[in-house]
Amino acid sequence: MLHRAFSLLELLVAVAILAIVVSVAVPVYTTYGLRAHRVNAQADLLRCAQGLERHATQTMGYAMAVDTDGDSVGDASTGPVSENLCAVRADVYEIRLQASNSNGFVLRAVPRSDGAAAAEGVLELDSVGARRWDRNGDGDFDDAREQQWTD
């Protein structure tokens, strides 16, 4: 009589191989997911900077660019960006206008505390094009490699 079945040893080898593959694949997948969220936030920052430049062209300055009450009229100089400036697509980051006056602005992408990128650190873009990333989450951009967005 010929039996065509897996032995327990063959099954254990298959499970071990699967465990090794999963232990390598999951961290790599997670890293790529975080990088994708960060790239989306960077694109939002650039899009919002373009919206602020449009606003500055129309009003001769960056002040009063944030619409806090939803009437499409700028009524604040700091706060979350609204649809009158740009459409935000990064759902795990909140794009905020940190500071604005007649001469310049600072945009920040702050990770939402409940989102997938909560430990990724703040991204920043200012009116002269300086890009910063608080990689270690210490609240400043003074550490090595924090004056750029790239890894």
Phi and psi in radians as a Rosetta constraint file:
Dihedral C 1 N 2 CA 2 C 2 CIRCULARHARMONIC -1.803 0.35
Dihedral N 2 CA 2 C 2 N 3 CIRCULARHARMONIC 2.143 0.35
Dihedral C 2 N 3 CA 3 C 3 CIRCULARHARMONIC -1.774 0.35
Dihedral N 3 CA 3 C 3 N 4 CIRCULARHARMONIC 2.253 0.35
Dihedral C 3 N 4 CA 4 C 4 CIRCULARHARMONIC -1.991 0.35
Dihedral N 4 CA 4 C 4 N 5 CIRCULARHARMONIC 1.427 0.35
Dihedral C 4 N 5 CA 5 C 5 CIRCULARHARMONIC -2.542 0.35
Dihedral N 5 CA 5 C 5 N 6 CIRCULARHARMONIC 2.875 0.35
Dihedral C 5 N 6 CA 6 C 6 CIRCULARHARMONIC -1.441 0.35
Dihedral N 6 CA 6 C 6 N 7 CIRCULARHARMONIC 2.465 0.35
Dihedral C 6 N 7 CA 7 C 7 CIRCULARHARMONIC -1.461 0.35
Dihedral N 7 CA 7 C 7 N 8 CIRCULARHARMONIC 2.890 0.35
Dihedral C 7 N 8 CA 8 C 8 CIRCULARHARMONIC -1.093 0.35
Dihedral N 8 CA 8 C 8 N 9 CIRCULARHARMONIC -0.650 0.35
Dihedral C 8 N 9 CA 9 C 9 CIRCULARHARMONIC -1.125 0.35
Dihedral N 9 CA 9 C 9 N 10 CIRCULARHARMONIC -0.756 0.35
Dihedral C 9 N 10 CA 10 C 10 CIRCULARHARMONIC -1.105 0.35
Dihedral N 10 CA 10 C 10 N 11 CIRCULARHARMONIC -0.679 0.35
Dihedral C 10 N 11 CA 11 C 11 CIRCULARHARMONIC -1.138 0.35
Dihedral N 11 CA 11 C 11 N 12 CIRCULARHARMONIC -0.743 0.35
Dihedral C 11 N 12 CA 12 C 12 CIRCULARHARMONIC -1.129 0.35
Dihedral N 12 CA 12 C 12 N 13 CIRCULARHARMONIC -0.675 0.35
Dihedral C 12 N 13 CA 13 C 13 CIRCULARHARMONIC -1.110 0.35
Dihedral N 13 CA 13 C 13 N 14 CIRCULARHARMONIC -0.759 0.35
Dihedral C 13 N 14 CA 14 C 14 CIRCULARHARMONIC -1.102 0.35
Dihedral N 14 CA 14 C 14 N 15 CIRCULARHARMONIC -0.732 0.35
Dihedral C 14 N 15 CA 15 C 15 CIRCULARHARMONIC -1.148 0.35
Dihedral N 15 CA 15 C 15 N 16 CIRCULARHARMONIC -0.690 0.35
Dihedral C 15 N 16 CA 16 C 16 CIRCULARHARMONIC -1.126 0.35
Dihedral N 16 CA 16 C 16 N 17 CIRCULARHARMONIC -0.743 0.35
Dihedral C 16 N 17 CA 17 C 17 CIRCULARHARMONIC -1.106 0.35
Dihedral N 17 CA 17 C 17 N 18 CIRCULARHARMONIC -0.752 0.35
Dihedral C 17 N 18 CA 18 C 18 CIRCULARHARMONIC -1.075 0.35
Dihedral N 18 CA 18 C 18 N 19 CIRCULARHARMONIC -0.726 0.35
Dihedral C 18 N 19 CA 19 C 19 CIRCULARHARMONIC -1.108 0.35
Dihedral N 19 CA 19 C 19 N 20 CIRCULARHARMONIC -0.694 0.35
Dihedral C 19 N 20 CA 20 C 20 CIRCULARHARMONIC -1.138 0.35
Dihedral N 20 CA 20 C 20 N 21 CIRCULARHARMONIC -0.791 0.35
Dihedral C 20 N 21 CA 21 C 21 CIRCULARHARMONIC -1.071 0.35
Dihedral N 21 CA 21 C 21 N 22 CIRCULARHARMONIC -0.769 0.35
Dihedral C 21 N 22 CA 22 C 22 CIRCULARHARMONIC -1.151 0.35
Dihedral N 22 CA 22 C 22 N 23 CIRCULARHARMONIC -0.688 0.35
Dihedral C 22 N 23 CA 23 C 23 CIRCULARHARMONIC -1.143 0.35
Dihedral N 23 CA 23 C 23 N 24 CIRCULARHARMONIC -0.426 0.35
Dihedral C 23 N 24 CA 24 C 24 CIRCULARHARMONIC -1.558 0.35
Dihedral N 24 CA 24 C 24 N 25 CIRCULARHARMONIC -0.707 0.35
Dihedral C 24 N 25 CA 25 C 25 CIRCULARHARMONIC -1.263 0.35
Dihedral N 25 CA 25 C 25 N 26 CIRCULARHARMONIC -0.676 0.35
Dihedral C 25 N 26 CA 26 C 26 CIRCULARHARMONIC -1.123 0.35
Dihedral N 26 CA 26 C 26 N 27 CIRCULARHARMONIC -0.846 0.35
Dihedral C 26 N 27 CA 27 C 27 CIRCULARHARMONIC -1.089 0.35
Dihedral N 27 CA 27 C 27 N 28 CIRCULARHARMONIC -0.655 0.35
Dihedral C 27 N 28 CA 28 C 28 CIRCULARHARMONIC -1.125 0.35
Dihedral N 28 CA 28 C 28 N 29 CIRCULARHARMONIC -0.760 0.35
Dihedral C 28 N 29 CA 29 C 29 CIRCULARHARMONIC -1.090 0.35
Dihedral N 29 CA 29 C 29 N 30 CIRCULARHARMONIC -0.742 0.35
Dihedral C 29 N 30 CA 30 C 30 CIRCULARHARMONIC -1.101 0.35
Dihedral N 30 CA 30 C 30 N 31 CIRCULARHARMONIC -0.740 0.35
Dihedral C 30 N 31 CA 31 C 31 CIRCULARHARMONIC -1.077 0.35
Dihedral N 31 CA 31 C 31 N 32 CIRCULARHARMONIC -0.770 0.35
Dihedral C 31 N 32 CA 32 C 32 CIRCULARHARMONIC -1.148 0.35
Dihedral N 32 CA 32 C 32 N 33 CIRCULARHARMONIC -0.631 0.35
Dihedral C 32 N 33 CA 33 C 33 CIRCULARHARMONIC -1.112 0.35
Dihedral N 33 CA 33 C 33 N 34 CIRCULARHARMONIC -0.778 0.35
Dihedral C 33 N 34 CA 34 C 34 CIRCULARHARMONIC -1.118 0.35
Dihedral N 34 CA 34 C 34 N 35 CIRCULARHARMONIC -0.714 0.35
Dihedral C 34 N 35 CA 35 C 35 CIRCULARHARMONIC -1.103 0.35
Dihedral N 35 CA 35 C 35 N 36 CIRCULARHARMONIC -0.681 0.35
Dihedral C 35 N 36 CA 36 C 36 CIRCULARHARMONIC -1.120 0.35
Dihedral N 36 CA 36 C 36 N 37 CIRCULARHARMONIC -0.729 0.35
Dihedral C 36 N 37 CA 37 C 37 CIRCULARHARMONIC -1.085 0.35
Dihedral N 37 CA 37 C 37 N 38 CIRCULARHARMONIC -0.729 0.35
Dihedral C 37 N 38 CA 38 C 38 CIRCULARHARMONIC -1.140 0.35
Dihedral N 38 CA 38 C 38 N 39 CIRCULARHARMONIC -0.720 0.35
Dihedral C 38 N 39 CA 39 C 39 CIRCULARHARMONIC -1.139 0.35
Dihedral N 39 CA 39 C 39 N 40 CIRCULARHARMONIC -0.680 0.35
Dihedral C 39 N 40 CA 40 C 40 CIRCULARHARMONIC -1.091 0.35
Dihedral N 40 CA 40 C 40 N 41 CIRCULARHARMONIC -0.712 0.35
Dihedral C 40 N 41 CA 41 C 41 CIRCULARHARMONIC -1.149 0.35
Dihedral N 41 CA 41 C 41 N 42 CIRCULARHARMONIC -0.676 0.35
Dihedral C 41 N 42 CA 42 C 42 CIRCULARHARMONIC -1.105 0.35
Dihedral N 42 CA 42 C 42 N 43 CIRCULARHARMONIC -0.725 0.35
Dihedral C 42 N 43 CA 43 C 43 CIRCULARHARMONIC -1.111 0.35
Dihedral N 43 CA 43 C 43 N 44 CIRCULARHARMONIC -0.692 0.35
Dihedral C 43 N 44 CA 44 C 44 CIRCULARHARMONIC -1.100 0.35
Dihedral N 44 CA 44 C 44 N 45 CIRCULARHARMONIC -0.726 0.35
Dihedral C 44 N 45 CA 45 C 45 CIRCULARHARMONIC -1.060 0.35
Dihedral N 45 CA 45 C 45 N 46 CIRCULARHARMONIC -0.768 0.35
Dihedral C 45 N 46 CA 46 C 46 CIRCULARHARMONIC -1.148 0.35
Dihedral N 46 CA 46 C 46 N 47 CIRCULARHARMONIC -0.701 0.35
Dihedral C 46 N 47 CA 47 C 47 CIRCULARHARMONIC -1.125 0.35
Dihedral N 47 CA 47 C 47 N 48 CIRCULARHARMONIC -0.727 0.35
Dihedral C 47 N 48 CA 48 C 48 CIRCULARHARMONIC -1.231 0.35
Dihedral N 48 CA 48 C 48 N 49 CIRCULARHARMONIC -0.592 0.35
Dihedral C 48 N 49 CA 49 C 49 CIRCULARHARMONIC -1.101 0.35
Dihedral N 49 CA 49 C 49 N 50 CIRCULARHARMONIC -0.676 0.35
Dihedral C 49 N 50 CA 50 C 50 CIRCULARHARMONIC -1.126 0.35
Dihedral N 50 CA 50 C 50 N 51 CIRCULARHARMONIC -0.707 0.35
Dihedral C 50 N 51 CA 51 C 51 CIRCULARHARMONIC -1.105 0.35
Dihedral N 51 CA 51 C 51 N 52 CIRCULARHARMONIC -0.674 0.35
Dihedral C 51 N 52 CA 52 C 52 CIRCULARHARMONIC -1.167 0.35
Dihedral N 52 CA 52 C 52 N 53 CIRCULARHARMONIC -0.650 0.35
Dihedral C 52 N 53 CA 53 C 53 CIRCULARHARMONIC -1.121 0.35
Dihedral N 53 CA 53 C 53 N 54 CIRCULARHARMONIC -0.688 0.35
Dihedral C 53 N 54 CA 54 C 54 CIRCULARHARMONIC -1.068 0.35
Dihedral N 54 CA 54 C 54 N 55 CIRCULARHARMONIC -0.787 0.35
Dihedral C 54 N 55 CA 55 C 55 CIRCULARHARMONIC -1.070 0.35
Dihedral N 55 CA 55 C 55 N 56 CIRCULARHARMONIC -0.748 0.35
Dihedral C 55 N 56 CA 56 C 56 CIRCULARHARMONIC -1.152 0.35
Dihedral N 56 CA 56 C 56 N 57 CIRCULARHARMONIC -0.587 0.35
Dihedral C 56 N 57 CA 57 C 57 CIRCULARHARMONIC -1.147 0.35
Dihedral N 57 CA 57 C 57 N 58 CIRCULARHARMONIC -0.671 0.35
Dihedral C 57 N 58 CA 58 C 58 CIRCULARHARMONIC -1.369 0.35
Dihedral N 58 CA 58 C 58 N 59 CIRCULARHARMONIC -0.585 0.35
Dihedral C 58 N 59 CA 59 C 59 CIRCULARHARMONIC -1.982 0.35
Dihedral N 59 CA 59 C 59 N 60 CIRCULARHARMONIC 0.038 0.35
Dihedral C 59 N 60 CA 60 C 60 CIRCULARHARMONIC 1.135 0.35
Dihedral N 60 CA 60 C 60 N 61 CIRCULARHARMONIC 0.475 0.35
Dihedral C 60 N 61 CA 61 C 61 CIRCULARHARMONIC 3.082 0.35
Dihedral N 61 CA 61 C 61 N 62 CIRCULARHARMONIC 2.971 0.35
Dihedral C 61 N 62 CA 62 C 62 CIRCULARHARMONIC -1.652 0.35
Dihedral N 62 CA 62 C 62 N 63 CIRCULARHARMONIC -0.211 0.35
Dihedral C 62 N 63 CA 63 C 63 CIRCULARHARMONIC -1.153 0.35
Dihedral N 63 CA 63 C 63 N 64 CIRCULARHARMONIC 2.691 0.35
Dihedral C 63 N 64 CA 64 C 64 CIRCULARHARMONIC 1.010 0.35
Dihedral N 64 CA 64 C 64 N 65 CIRCULARHARMONIC 0.767 0.35
Dihedral C 64 N 65 CA 65 C 65 CIRCULARHARMONIC -1.696 0.35
Dihedral N 65 CA 65 C 65 N 66 CIRCULARHARMONIC -0.233 0.35
Dihedral C 65 N 66 CA 66 C 66 CIRCULARHARMONIC -1.684 0.35
Dihedral N 66 CA 66 C 66 N 67 CIRCULARHARMONIC 2.306 0.35
Dihedral C 66 N 67 CA 67 C 67 CIRCULARHARMONIC -1.719 0.35
Dihedral N 67 CA 67 C 67 N 68 CIRCULARHARMONIC 1.790 0.35
Dihedral C 67 N 68 CA 68 C 68 CIRCULARHARMONIC -1.525 0.35
Dihedral N 68 CA 68 C 68 N 69 CIRCULARHARMONIC -0.342 0.35
Dihedral C 68 N 69 CA 69 C 69 CIRCULARHARMONIC -1.932 0.35
Dihedral N 69 CA 69 C 69 N 70 CIRCULARHARMONIC 0.108 0.35
Dihedral C 69 N 70 CA 70 C 70 CIRCULARHARMONIC 1.353 0.35
Dihedral N 70 CA 70 C 70 N 71 CIRCULARHARMONIC 0.320 0.35
Dihedral C 70 N 71 CA 71 C 71 CIRCULARHARMONIC -1.743 0.35
Dihedral N 71 CA 71 C 71 N 72 CIRCULARHARMONIC 0.221 0.35
Dihedral C 71 N 72 CA 72 C 72 CIRCULARHARMONIC 1.136 0.35
Dihedral N 72 CA 72 C 72 N 73 CIRCULARHARMONIC 0.341 0.35
Dihedral C 72 N 73 CA 73 C 73 CIRCULARHARMONIC -2.078 0.35
Dihedral N 73 CA 73 C 73 N 74 CIRCULARHARMONIC 2.209 0.35
Dihedral C 73 N 74 CA 74 C 74 CIRCULARHARMONIC -1.124 0.35
Dihedral N 74 CA 74 C 74 N 75 CIRCULARHARMONIC 2.211 0.35
Dihedral C 74 N 75 CA 75 C 75 CIRCULARHARMONIC -2.339 0.35
Dihedral N 75 CA 75 C 75 N 76 CIRCULARHARMONIC 0.175 0.35
Dihedral C 75 N 76 CA 76 C 76 CIRCULARHARMONIC -2.657 0.35
Dihedral N 76 CA 76 C 76 N 77 CIRCULARHARMONIC 2.763 0.35
Dihedral C 76 N 77 CA 77 C 77 CIRCULARHARMONIC -1.786 0.35
Dihedral N 77 CA 77 C 77 N 78 CIRCULARHARMONIC -0.186 0.35
Dihedral C 77 N 78 CA 78 C 78 CIRCULARHARMONIC -2.402 0.35
Dihedral N 78 CA 78 C 78 N 79 CIRCULARHARMONIC 2.694 0.35
Dihedral C 78 N 79 CA 79 C 79 CIRCULARHARMONIC 2.378 0.35
Dihedral N 79 CA 79 C 79 N 80 CIRCULARHARMONIC -3.092 0.35
Dihedral C 79 N 80 CA 80 C 80 CIRCULARHARMONIC -1.123 0.35
Dihedral N 80 CA 80 C 80 N 81 CIRCULARHARMONIC 2.437 0.35
Dihedral C 80 N 81 CA 81 C 81 CIRCULARHARMONIC -1.210 0.35
Dihedral N 81 CA 81 C 81 N 82 CIRCULARHARMONIC 2.670 0.35
Dihedral C 81 N 82 CA 82 C 82 CIRCULARHARMONIC -2.147 0.35
Dihedral N 82 CA 82 C 82 N 83 CIRCULARHARMONIC 3.076 0.35
Dihedral C 82 N 83 CA 83 C 83 CIRCULARHARMONIC -1.071 0.35
Dihedral N 83 CA 83 C 83 N 84 CIRCULARHARMONIC -0.403 0.35
Dihedral C 83 N 84 CA 84 C 84 CIRCULARHARMONIC -1.227 0.35
Dihedral N 84 CA 84 C 84 N 85 CIRCULARHARMONIC -0.296 0.35
Dihedral C 84 N 85 CA 85 C 85 CIRCULARHARMONIC -1.721 0.35
Dihedral N 85 CA 85 C 85 N 86 CIRCULARHARMONIC -0.924 0.35
Dihedral C 85 N 86 CA 86 C 86 CIRCULARHARMONIC -2.886 0.35
Dihedral N 86 CA 86 C 86 N 87 CIRCULARHARMONIC 2.758 0.35
Dihedral C 86 N 87 CA 87 C 87 CIRCULARHARMONIC -1.604 0.35
Dihedral N 87 CA 87 C 87 N 88 CIRCULARHARMONIC 2.082 0.35
Dihedral C 87 N 88 CA 88 C 88 CIRCULARHARMONIC -1.513 0.35
Dihedral N 88 CA 88 C 88 N 89 CIRCULARHARMONIC 2.235 0.35
Dihedral C 88 N 89 CA 89 C 89 CIRCULARHARMONIC -1.899 0.35
Dihedral N 89 CA 89 C 89 N 90 CIRCULARHARMONIC -0.349 0.35
Dihedral C 89 N 90 CA 90 C 90 CIRCULARHARMONIC -1.371 0.35
Dihedral N 90 CA 90 C 90 N 91 CIRCULARHARMONIC 1.859 0.35
Dihedral C 90 N 91 CA 91 C 91 CIRCULARHARMONIC -1.429 0.35
Dihedral N 91 CA 91 C 91 N 92 CIRCULARHARMONIC -0.196 0.35
Dihedral C 91 N 92 CA 92 C 92 CIRCULARHARMONIC -1.732 0.35
Dihedral N 92 CA 92 C 92 N 93 CIRCULARHARMONIC -0.037 0.35
Dihedral C 92 N 93 CA 93 C 93 CIRCULARHARMONIC -2.115 0.35
Dihedral N 93 CA 93 C 93 N 94 CIRCULARHARMONIC 2.602 0.35
Dihedral C 93 N 94 CA 94 C 94 CIRCULARHARMONIC -1.889 0.35
Dihedral N 94 CA 94 C 94 N 95 CIRCULARHARMONIC 2.179 0.35
Dihedral C 94 N 95 CA 95 C 95 CIRCULARHARMONIC -1.595 0.35
Dihedral N 95 CA 95 C 95 N 96 CIRCULARHARMONIC 2.147 0.35
Dihedral C 95 N 96 CA 96 C 96 CIRCULARHARMONIC -2.190 0.35
Dihedral N 96 CA 96 C 96 N 97 CIRCULARHARMONIC 2.508 0.35
Dihedral C 96 N 97 CA 97 C 97 CIRCULARHARMONIC -1.527 0.35
Dihedral N 97 CA 97 C 97 N 98 CIRCULARHARMONIC 1.855 0.35
Dihedral C 97 N 98 CA 98 C 98 CIRCULARHARMONIC -1.348 0.35
Dihedral N 98 CA 98 C 98 N 99 CIRCULARHARMONIC -0.721 0.35
Dihedral C 98 N 99 CA 99 C 99 CIRCULARHARMONIC -2.676 0.35
Dihedral N 99 CA 99 C 99 N 100 CIRCULARHARMONIC 2.457 0.35
Dihedral C 99 N 100 CA 100 C 100 CIRCULARHARMONIC -2.648 0.35
Dihedral N 100 CA 100 C 100 N 101 CIRCULARHARMONIC 2.543 0.35
Dihedral C 100 N 101 CA 101 C 101 CIRCULARHARMONIC -2.579 0.35
Dihedral N 101 CA 101 C 101 N 102 CIRCULARHARMONIC -2.837 0.35
Dihedral C 101 N 102 CA 102 C 102 CIRCULARHARMONIC -1.277 0.35
Dihedral N 102 CA 102 C 102 N 103 CIRCULARHARMONIC -0.335 0.35
Dihedral C 102 N 103 CA 103 C 103 CIRCULARHARMONIC -1.780 0.35
Dihedral N 103 CA 103 C 103 N 104 CIRCULARHARMONIC -0.350 0.35
Dihedral C 103 N 104 CA 104 C 104 CIRCULARHARMONIC -3.020 0.35
Dihedral N 104 CA 104 C 104 N 105 CIRCULARHARMONIC -3.136 0.35
Dihedral C 104 N 105 CA 105 C 105 CIRCULARHARMONIC -2.594 0.35
Dihedral N 105 CA 105 C 105 N 106 CIRCULARHARMONIC 2.843 0.35
Dihedral C 105 N 106 CA 106 C 106 CIRCULARHARMONIC -2.331 0.35
Dihedral N 106 CA 106 C 106 N 107 CIRCULARHARMONIC 2.052 0.35
Dihedral C 106 N 107 CA 107 C 107 CIRCULARHARMONIC -1.770 0.35
Dihedral N 107 CA 107 C 107 N 108 CIRCULARHARMONIC 2.459 0.35
Dihedral C 107 N 108 CA 108 C 108 CIRCULARHARMONIC -2.264 0.35
Dihedral N 108 CA 108 C 108 N 109 CIRCULARHARMONIC 2.444 0.35
Dihedral C 108 N 109 CA 109 C 109 CIRCULARHARMONIC -1.854 0.35
Dihedral N 109 CA 109 C 109 N 110 CIRCULARHARMONIC 1.916 0.35
Dihedral C 109 N 110 CA 110 C 110 CIRCULARHARMONIC -1.828 0.35
Dihedral N 110 CA 110 C 110 N 111 CIRCULARHARMONIC 2.163 0.35
Dihedral C 110 N 111 CA 111 C 111 CIRCULARHARMONIC -1.101 0.35
Dihedral N 111 CA 111 C 111 N 112 CIRCULARHARMONIC 2.379 0.35
Dihedral C 111 N 112 CA 112 C 112 CIRCULARHARMONIC -1.216 0.35
Dihedral N 112 CA 112 C 112 N 113 CIRCULARHARMONIC 2.453 0.35
Dihedral C 112 N 113 CA 113 C 113 CIRCULARHARMONIC -1.136 0.35
Dihedral N 113 CA 113 C 113 N 114 CIRCULARHARMONIC -0.428 0.35
Dihedral C 113 N 114 CA 114 C 114 CIRCULARHARMONIC -1.756 0.35
Dihedral N 114 CA 114 C 114 N 115 CIRCULARHARMONIC 0.093 0.35
Dihedral C 114 N 115 CA 115 C 115 CIRCULARHARMONIC -1.613 0.35
Dihedral N 115 CA 115 C 115 N 116 CIRCULARHARMONIC 3.047 0.35
Dihedral C 115 N 116 CA 116 C 116 CIRCULARHARMONIC -1.186 0.35
Dihedral N 116 CA 116 C 116 N 117 CIRCULARHARMONIC -0.428 0.35
Dihedral C 116 N 117 CA 117 C 117 CIRCULARHARMONIC -1.804 0.35
Dihedral N 117 CA 117 C 117 N 118 CIRCULARHARMONIC 0.469 0.35
Dihedral C 117 N 118 CA 118 C 118 CIRCULARHARMONIC -1.007 0.35
Dihedral N 118 CA 118 C 118 N 119 CIRCULARHARMONIC -0.553 0.35
Dihedral C 118 N 119 CA 119 C 119 CIRCULARHARMONIC -1.765 0.35
Dihedral N 119 CA 119 C 119 N 120 CIRCULARHARMONIC 0.227 0.35
Dihedral C 119 N 120 CA 120 C 120 CIRCULARHARMONIC -1.446 0.35
Dihedral N 120 CA 120 C 120 N 121 CIRCULARHARMONIC -0.330 0.35
Dihedral C 120 N 121 CA 121 C 121 CIRCULARHARMONIC 1.617 0.35
Dihedral N 121 CA 121 C 121 N 122 CIRCULARHARMONIC 2.809 0.35
Dihedral C 121 N 122 CA 122 C 122 CIRCULARHARMONIC -1.405 0.35
Dihedral N 122 CA 122 C 122 N 123 CIRCULARHARMONIC 2.426 0.35
Dihedral C 122 N 123 CA 123 C 123 CIRCULARHARMONIC -1.824 0.35
Dihedral N 123 CA 123 C 123 N 124 CIRCULARHARMONIC 2.525 0.35
Dihedral C 123 N 124 CA 124 C 124 CIRCULARHARMONIC -2.433 0.35
Dihedral N 124 CA 124 C 124 N 125 CIRCULARHARMONIC 2.531 0.35
Dihedral C 124 N 125 CA 125 C 125 CIRCULARHARMONIC -2.446 0.35
Dihedral N 125 CA 125 C 125 N 126 CIRCULARHARMONIC 2.311 0.35
Dihedral C 125 N 126 CA 126 C 126 CIRCULARHARMONIC -2.009 0.35
Dihedral N 126 CA 126 C 126 N 127 CIRCULARHARMONIC 3.130 0.35
Dihedral C 126 N 127 CA 127 C 127 CIRCULARHARMONIC -1.212 0.35
Dihedral N 127 CA 127 C 127 N 128 CIRCULARHARMONIC -0.303 0.35
Dihedral C 127 N 128 CA 128 C 128 CIRCULARHARMONIC -1.642 0.35
Dihedral N 128 CA 128 C 128 N 129 CIRCULARHARMONIC 0.038 0.35
Dihedral C 128 N 129 CA 129 C 129 CIRCULARHARMONIC 1.627 0.35
Dihedral N 129 CA 129 C 129 N 130 CIRCULARHARMONIC 0.093 0.35
Dihedral C 129 N 130 CA 130 C 130 CIRCULARHARMONIC -1.211 0.35
Dihedral N 130 CA 130 C 130 N 131 CIRCULARHARMONIC 2.287 0.35
Dihedral C 130 N 131 CA 131 C 131 CIRCULARHARMONIC -1.995 0.35
Dihedral N 131 CA 131 C 131 N 132 CIRCULARHARMONIC 2.267 0.35
Dihedral C 131 N 132 CA 132 C 132 CIRCULARHARMONIC -2.320 0.35
Dihedral N 132 CA 132 C 132 N 133 CIRCULARHARMONIC 2.640 0.35
Dihedral C 132 N 133 CA 133 C 133 CIRCULARHARMONIC -2.465 0.35
Dihedral N 133 CA 133 C 133 N 134 CIRCULARHARMONIC 2.014 0.35
Dihedral C 133 N 134 CA 134 C 134 CIRCULARHARMONIC -1.379 0.35
Dihedral N 134 CA 134 C 134 N 135 CIRCULARHARMONIC 1.423 0.35
Dihedral C 134 N 135 CA 135 C 135 CIRCULARHARMONIC -1.060 0.35
Dihedral N 135 CA 135 C 135 N 136 CIRCULARHARMONIC -0.684 0.35
Dihedral C 135 N 136 CA 136 C 136 CIRCULARHARMONIC -1.663 0.35
Dihedral N 136 CA 136 C 136 N 137 CIRCULARHARMONIC 0.004 0.35
Dihedral C 136 N 137 CA 137 C 137 CIRCULARHARMONIC 1.194 0.35
Dihedral N 137 CA 137 C 137 N 138 CIRCULARHARMONIC 0.479 0.35
Dihedral C 137 N 138 CA 138 C 138 CIRCULARHARMONIC -1.585 0.35
Dihedral N 138 CA 138 C 138 N 139 CIRCULARHARMONIC 0.046 0.35
Dihedral C 138 N 139 CA 139 C 139 CIRCULARHARMONIC 1.601 0.35
Dihedral N 139 CA 139 C 139 N 140 CIRCULARHARMONIC -0.012 0.35
Dihedral C 139 N 140 CA 140 C 140 CIRCULARHARMONIC -2.364 0.35
Dihedral N 140 CA 140 C 140 N 141 CIRCULARHARMONIC 3.027 0.35
Dihedral C 140 N 141 CA 141 C 141 CIRCULARHARMONIC -2.060 0.35
Dihedral N 141 CA 141 C 141 N 142 CIRCULARHARMONIC 0.609 0.35
Dihedral C 141 N 142 CA 142 C 142 CIRCULARHARMONIC -1.613 0.35
Dihedral N 142 CA 142 C 142 N 143 CIRCULARHARMONIC -0.234 0.35
Dihedral C 142 N 143 CA 143 C 143 CIRCULARHARMONIC -1.424 0.35
Dihedral N 143 CA 143 C 143 N 144 CIRCULARHARMONIC 2.963 0.35
Dihedral C 143 N 144 CA 144 C 144 CIRCULARHARMONIC -1.062 0.35
Dihedral N 144 CA 144 C 144 N 145 CIRCULARHARMONIC 2.423 0.35
Dihedral C 144 N 145 CA 145 C 145 CIRCULARHARMONIC 1.125 0.35
Dihedral N 145 CA 145 C 145 N 146 CIRCULARHARMONIC 0.346 0.35
Dihedral C 145 N 146 CA 146 C 146 CIRCULARHARMONIC -1.689 0.35
Dihedral N 146 CA 146 C 146 N 147 CIRCULARHARMONIC 0.042 0.35
Dihedral C 146 N 147 CA 147 C 147 CIRCULARHARMONIC -1.688 0.35
Dihedral N 147 CA 147 C 147 N 148 CIRCULARHARMONIC 0.376 0.35
Dihedral C 147 N 148 CA 148 C 148 CIRCULARHARMONIC -2.630 0.35
Dihedral N 148 CA 148 C 148 N 149 CIRCULARHARMONIC 2.805 0.35
Dihedral C 148 N 149 CA 149 C 149 CIRCULARHARMONIC -1.605 0.35
Dihedral N 149 CA 149 C 149 N 150 CIRCULARHARMONIC -0.326 0.35
Dihedral C 149 N 150 CA 150 C 150 CIRCULARHARMONIC -1.359 0.35
Dihedral N 150 CA 150 C 150 N 151 CIRCULARHARMONIC 2.762 0.35
